[in-house]
Amino acid sequence: MNQSAPTPQGTAALYRMLMSGHVCPYGIKSSWLIEAQGCRVDDQHLETREQTDAFREEHDVETRPQPLIGSAATPSFHEWIIGGDASAGAS
């Protein structure tokens, strides 16, 4: 890993794209990473482009999947694994 992952406790809300014809593979991987850190996943699906764009604007994030613990954004899958290049393969 390029960055150390946070030590989550409790439940993390994971916002990820799950649309007809598209399941974000990074969302699935993010869920696995969160669970591996000992945190429960509250899986929140973004089912339309409009929901996805509204989420990004509301939380001021560039990429999804986006885990939130409480109201704080945690590193995205790309920040944990790829080292912060959120543009590479973002869904």
Secondary structure in CASP SS format (residue, H / E / C, confidence):
PFRMAT SS
TARGET T0000
AUTHOR 0000-0000-0000
METHOD secondary structure of the structure
MODEL  1
M C 1.00
N C 1.00
Q C 1.00
S C 1.00
A C 1.00
P C 1.00
T C 1.00
P C 1.00
Q C 1.00
G C 1.00
T E 1.00
A E 1.00
A E 1.00
L E 1.00
Y E 1.00
R E 1.00
M E 1.00
L E 1.00
M E 1.00
S C 1.00
G C 1.00
H E 1.00
V E 1.00
C C 1.00
P H 1.00
Y H 1.00
G H 1.00
I H 1.00
K H 1.00
S H 1.00
S H 1.00
W H 1.00
L H 1.00
I H 1.00
E H 1.00
A H 1.00
Q C 1.00
G C 1.00
C C 1.00
R E 1.00
V E 1.00
D E 1.00
D E 1.00
Q E 1.00
H E 1.00
L E 1.00
E C 1.00
T C 1.00
R H 1.00
E H 1.00
Q H 1.00
T H 1.00
D H 1.00
A H 1.00
F H 1.00
R H 1.00
E H 1.00
E H 1.00
H H 1.00
D C 1.00
V C 1.00
E C 1.00
T C 1.00
R C 1.00
P C 1.00
Q E 1.00
P E 1.00
L E 1.00
I E 1.00
G C 1.00
S C 1.00
A E 1.00
A E 1.00
T C 1.00
P C 1.00
S C 1.00
F H 1.00
H H 1.00
E H 1.00
W H 1.00
I H 1.00
I H 1.00
G C 1.00
G C 1.00
D C 1.00
A C 1.00
S C 1.00
A C 1.00
G C 1.00
A C 1.00
S C 1.00
END
